[in-house]
Amino acid sequence: MSNTISIRKGLNIRLVGESTKEIKDIPVSNTVCLSPLDFHGLIPKLVIKEGESVQVGDVIFHDKKNERIKFVSPTSGKIKQIVRAEKRKIVQILIESDSKQTCKKFEVKKVADTSKEEVLDLLLNSGIWPSIKQRPLDIVADPSNEPKGIFISSFDSSPLAPDYSFILKEKMDQVQIGLNALNQLASGKIHLSSRKNSDFTKMQNVIHHNVDGIHPAGNIGTQIHHINPVNKGEFAWSINIQDVAAIGQLFETGCLDGKKCIAVGGSEIKHPAYYNIHSGSLLSDILKDNVVGENVRYISGNVLTGDQKSANGYIGFYHNQITVIPEGNEYKFFLTKGWLGLGFDKFSNSRLFPTFLLPKSKRFTLDTNTNGEERAFVVTGELEKVFPFDILPMHLTKAAITEDIDGMENLGIYEVAPEDFALCEYVCTTKINIQEKIRHGLDLIASECM
Amino acid sequence: MKFLEKYLHKMEPHFIKGGKYEKWNPLFETMATFAFTPKLVTTKGSHIRDGVDLKRTMMTVILALIPCLIFGIYNTGHWEMAVSETNRNLPYFDAMGAKFLTGLGIVMPVVIVSYGVGLGIEFLFGMIRGHSLHEGFLVSGMLIPLTMPADVPLWMVGLATAFAVIIGKEIFGGTGMNVVNIALTARAFLFFAYPTSMSGDKVWMSGLGDKMAANPESVDGFSGATALGDLASFMSDKASVAGEVVQSNVAVQSFSSEYTAWESFAGMIPGSIGETSTMACLLGALVLVLTGVGSLRIILSFFAGGFIMGLLLNAIGGNPYLDLPAYYHLIIGGFAFGAIFMATDPVTASQTANGKIIYGFLGGFLAIMIRVLNPAYPEGVFLAILFMNIMAPIIDHYIVQGNINRRLKRLKTT
């Protein structure tokens, strides 16, 4: 059973620095980080102390509101430091790796012999659970809810995104085992979206969906909206396809795999490629001698939704790519590089710049300049062009800005996550941080309506 | 441009908080951000942003208005010369340089007053609110002169601009917050506050009013009304001459020989400074639609609404207004100017895709209805657009409600 979803509204931002198809191995960083900040709204409850030794899969902290959700160490070694900010808020847990990389053994059976409850317990105890996110709210899924389905995208359409059919080429068996396990968990409601002709279309025990079209075709929010949209009171879960492979590996070996493969790209990377790393690795270890300039921005994730990091930062829990682009912190004279220039170097979705005349093969080097100051909403209809939902993006954004809870509920806040608005934020003339506004709206909904 | 950049760097400390001229920061910032796209970088959300900003958007609209402005200057110059030589049939394309210069002398002061007063008030509000100039008025400041009769006193332009900027916009919060179109607010203010200066048959040609006051005989038989104003007088003139009831089709015929379709389309007729030439407006429309700044939906549906109303009225018939061919309505009375530059103002138009079609259609429909059924308001276009500005939120409300209902229905069926 397969059906085709075509995404016509959207935008492929063509950036310089796509990763070449080669995978390099990086030895484990001396220091690996697990940060509670990667999980929105989480209040961590630590179970370890500084100086304790841990194995891969040992619990570091759990969710204070729901102790079943555990967050585990991706490496083996010693707890080096617990970094706190104001009011003793935990920011980072730094773990000093040892060379042995011993792992905690979980008791596993064949998937077919494992009951739904056993799968759930294994995922929770092994620390894989936080990989599963839920809509509404775009937070770690609550295991006590019954999802209307688990949605998995086998491709990522965002700028310079990793190609999962390349990364997981050797791990297809594990992906299948992982899917089988999830199938137990969600009683057959696993939706896998793939590009036509991709290897993932051969997977079994899932409901296949062909997705073609431009970004955000690969975003899970877009796919859920077109497959089976979330209504108030319902929950949809999603998980990254690489984490599905990790579940497969867990069922095969009984060990948590603390590693993942990421794409490293961007115009300021000398040799963009794929890297096998440990989760929570230090950016400067991964990017050693591979960055061109000094005045650059390190992004864990993609340019639209990623987190800004320093060179001494660590890759985020959910991120499968690192992007390095130039900072745009300089004045641009208005007639040459600025707002009234010809703008052949600017990538724009509007026809005010000649982007649409240039060949589709041209790639752009974009910096972090906002290209203008913040203004009120004036132009209409531009967000709708990149927002393939039956939702009015500007009206929903305005409802979020004005904290109009009824308005947000009516206009479809339960279906969306901030990342769905990333392209809107990119194209918007106002330069308003729309993702932040939507997140604020979701926080309000979480506190008032859930 | 390095020296200018260095100079700005040097001056900047005086204007930021704690500096000597802290109060003048909005002015400084406006100048600085005009000359240089500022070095602001993204802090949250998407790390890269589209090249487009409000400055470029607004500049494109001004670019689209240039054909109207240049033609308006020439047209004004032509009618000024026609009046001073008391020759209504002065060849249109003679002495072009002189006419353009004459027109420039009449139009530029209006433009300068409009921008001067408007920007002054905007800066004042910017300083009170502590923000730099928001670009909306750059377009309004150009639109206001183009909707004025050539003979309008400059103090009226200043007063109308001040009214429009303060009451029409700033009390609502500034650019992007206004309910009705700024330029039309200015025009409506003058229309109702000083009707003798904004309508009738003396104001549309520069100098005519003075000449009539000094020596009425010298301009005898010199109709200075706009085409629409003339239409009614055709019927009454002929009626009094012939001493019998004149068929309305005769009136329409003599009207269309006075104002041929080509002259009306090209704009070689008396009227407000910038609105007479449908051709120049269409050039502007080309710029707006190609760049995506103006909504093609609104422009097309506005024209469609006007044309259909014209056809309906033709079907009724009975007086010259009703019998005027429908296509004539689209090329006189500032219809095209309103459709292309006024109705498309994104802040005051409908904001939803389907809403734009309804909004535009009703706008055009009402414009012709007002014009024909109430000859006291021959320039019904601006009234129709102002009315639709008020109605736009209601149209949007129903479109949004439709979206909400689809979602509720889905909830019920699952």
Interface residues (C-beta under 8 A of the other chain):
Chain A: I13 P229 N231 K232 E234 R297 I299 V303 L304 T305 G306 Q308 T323 I325 E327 G328 N329 E330 Y331 K332 F333 F334 T336 K337 G338 W339 L340 G343 K346 F347 S348 N349 S350 R351 L352 F353 T355 L366 D367 T368 N369 T370 N371 G372 E373 R375 A376 F377 V378 V379 T380 G381 E382 E384 D390 I391 L392 M394 H395 N410 L411 G412 P418 A422 E425 Y426 V427 C428 T429 T430 K431 N433 I434 Q435 E436
Chain B: M1 L4 E5 L8 T33 F34 A35 F36 T37 P38 K39 L40 V41 T42 T43 K44 G45 S46 H47 I48 R49 D50 G51 V52 D53 L54 K55 R56 T57 M59 T60 S132 H134 E135 G136 G173 G174 T175 G176 M177 L290 T291 G292 V293 S295 P346 V347 A349 Q351 T352 A353 K356 V400 N403 I404 R406 R407 R410 L411 T414
